[in-house]
Amino acid sequence: MTKQRKSGLRRRQKSYWHLYALQNLNSEKFIKVVDKILKNEFHLIK
């Protein structure tokens, strides 16, 4: 791949979270994700 193409590739931000995935996060990341869930920026899957 060329340098331009590598810089153009980006992973999309995860916007749907499962309860089990939240259990594995460190405390700082967990707080950020839960805050965004409460603001309806992220969605929680049960």
C-alpha positions in Angstrom: 0.0 0.0 0.0 1.1 3.5 -0.6 1.6 6.0 2.1 -1.5 8.0 1.0 -3.7 4.9 1.2 -2.5 3.9 4.6 -3.3 7.3 6.0 -6.7 7.2 4.4 -7.6 3.9 6.2 -9.2 4.5 9.6 -11.1 2.2 11.9 -14.6 3.4 12.6 -15.3 4.2 16.2 -17.1 1.5 18.0 -20.6 2.8 18.8 -22.4 -0.3 20.0 -21.2 -1.9 23.2 -22.2 -5.2 24.8 -22.3 -5.6 28.6 -19.5 -8.3 28.5 -17.2 -6.0 26.5 -17.6 -3.3 29.2 -16.3 -5.7 31.8 -12.9 -6.0 30.2 -12.2 -2.2 30.0 -9.8 -0.4 32.3 -11.5 2.1 34.6 -10.7 5.2 32.6 -12.0 3.8 29.3 -15.1 2.4 31.1 -16.0 5.8 32.5 -15.6 7.4 29.0 -17.7 4.8 27.4 -20.5 4.9 30.0 -20.5 8.7 29.8 -21.1 8.5 26.1 -23.8 5.9 26.5 -25.6 8.2 28.9 -25.3 11.0 26.4 -26.8 8.7 23.7 -23.6 8.9 21.6 -23.0 5.2 22.0 -25.6 2.4 22.3 -25.7 -0.5 24.8 -26.6 -4.0 23.6 -28.1 -6.3 26.2 
